[in-house]
Amino acid sequence: MTAFNAGRYEAAVEAFNKAYRGKQTAITLYQLGLAYNGMGQPSKALEAFESYVSYADPTKEAAQLSAAKSEIARIKSSVGRFAVKV
């Protein structure tokens, strides 16, 4: 969180990924989404936020869930996505 709060988003992503590998918690996915947003990587932020919404406990993380859902809607409305099947 220190790197994130200092605006060092790349370092924050590295730290959050390392933390998630050590202990998989939903809140770490939310933090990854925020860091990817800060880096200007909406597709990775969207993936992290969607994963967070899938795993978060709605009784314990209601505020973050609401924020994540808002970010998902914002990203989807502002960034084009497409799938390529090979």
C-alpha atoms as one frame of an Amber mdcrd trajectory, in Angstrom:
protein
   0.000   0.000   0.000   2.958   2.314   0.571   3.922   2.161  -3.100   0.300
   2.603  -4.171  -0.233   5.612  -1.922   2.960   7.156  -3.314   1.680   6.748
  -6.882   4.222   4.051  -7.720   1.674   1.781  -9.352   4.085  -0.617 -11.044
   5.756  -1.345  -7.707   2.310  -1.681  -6.132   1.244  -4.238  -8.765   4.391
  -6.253  -8.090   3.767  -6.135  -4.338   0.074  -7.031  -4.665   0.857  -9.931
  -7.012   3.466 -11.230  -4.582   1.017 -10.893  -1.692  -1.686 -12.695  -3.665
   0.665 -15.572  -4.470   1.433 -15.850  -0.754  -2.184 -15.675   0.414  -5.092
 -15.438  -1.969  -7.478 -12.840  -0.599 -10.220 -11.019  -2.451  -9.140  -7.596
  -1.207  -5.770  -8.037  -2.909  -7.585  -8.412  -6.228  -9.396  -5.134  -5.531
  -6.088  -3.428  -4.774  -4.629  -4.817  -8.002  -7.547  -3.314  -9.884  -6.869
   0.072  -8.347  -3.166  -0.139  -9.170  -3.812  -1.183 -12.774  -6.232   1.740
 -13.070  -3.480   4.016 -11.826  -1.138   2.610 -14.467  -3.675   3.267 -17.207
  -4.232  -0.424 -17.946  -8.027  -0.738 -17.985  -8.201  -4.305 -19.315  -6.059
  -5.616 -16.464  -7.969  -3.467 -13.975 -11.250  -4.863 -15.295  -9.995  -8.426
 -14.948  -8.871  -7.798 -11.371 -12.122  -6.079 -10.386 -14.251  -8.837 -11.949
 -12.238 -11.480 -10.094 -12.637  -9.511  -6.887 -16.425  -9.336  -7.310 -16.497
 -13.117  -7.798 -14.621 -13.853  -4.574 -15.456 -11.007  -2.189 -17.626 -11.514
   0.874 -20.599  -9.154   0.465 -21.175  -8.915   4.222 -17.606  -7.894   5.013
 -16.639  -5.943   1.902 -19.822  -4.149   0.851 -18.149  -0.772   0.257 -15.345
  -2.208  -1.871 -17.820  -4.376  -3.791 -19.888  -1.354  -4.659 -16.792   0.575
  -5.739 -15.522  -2.364  -7.801 -18.868  -2.739  -9.573 -18.866   0.981 -10.349
 -15.344   0.710 -11.791 -16.359  -2.305 -13.868 -19.275  -0.346 -15.341 -17.086
   2.708 -15.948 -14.353   0.703 -17.670 -16.811  -1.237 -19.819 -18.506   1.942
 -20.948 -15.279   3.741 -21.806 -13.027   1.021 -23.218 -13.735  -1.199 -26.186
 -13.098  -4.921 -25.829 -13.243  -7.747 -28.289 -12.444 -11.442 -28.314 -10.524
 -13.209 -31.037 -11.015 -16.946 -31.501  -8.279 -18.794 -33.286
